[in-house]
Amino acid sequence: MTDYDDLDRRMRSGELSLAIEIPPGFGRDVARGSEVQIGAWVDGAMPSRAETVRSYVQAMHATWLTQRARQLLGNAATTGDYQLEVRFLYNPDIRSIVAMAPAVIPILLLIIPAILATLSVVREKELGSIINFYVTPVTRIEFLLGKQLPYVALAMLNFFLLTAFAVFAFGVPFRGSFVAFMAAALLYVVITTAMGLVISSFMTSQIAAIFATALLTMIPATQYSGLVDPVSSLQGAGAIIGRIYPTAHFVTITRGTFSKGLDFGDLTGPFVALLITIPVLLGLGVLFLKKQAN
């Protein structure tokens, strides 16, 4: 190339993807230790190819710097007298099952109890037996709690089975406080069954209630609760959902008690969030549930 016009013409035609401009006196300035610059012109018409070309140029530059350092200072300039060892906290063997098994427990304790609690009320609406609730002096909160308690007990039984299966069948070590984990699970299943009651309070069809419960529980739980991406990395509406959705807090408790050896004192924030969620959901259920037929 003779000048910049020649460079521009050949790059426009696609003949060149990269042009390197070495200024006059480059070698002399390098030998003197003076500051030097080289220009690299990259055709950006195809971004993926341009990124590849830029990577090659940067690699060439790094290789040249390494060679110059070795010429001036010897191999010691590029070879350190130390050895780097990487160690992972809480899961030194990097076993995926250690992270996966505790994360499955919140999912199973969410969708199954929520659907069962939803059907407990919607079924009565379809069969007509809800009339017993309309004609008796039972209050709405008493009716909801009566429907909820059996499924809370069933969910806690599932909790013990899932925990035992994770520890003994999959060999996931449990290092934290089991009492804290059990207390959090109790609060969590109260929340998940309350979510089902809220949905059932305004639904009249069992099929519609099942679909609504599955959508309103599984999508936020899998996308915004930290199962795949940390909640701290979410932005916009996803970040808001991740910070208020109860599954995110129980996932923190589950992984913390399983892998990090956490106790009540280390999990105050998630416990407070779960405690606040319970009266909010029960209040919504009472608000939406009608004491008389429309």
Disulfide bonds with the S-S distance in Angstrom:
none
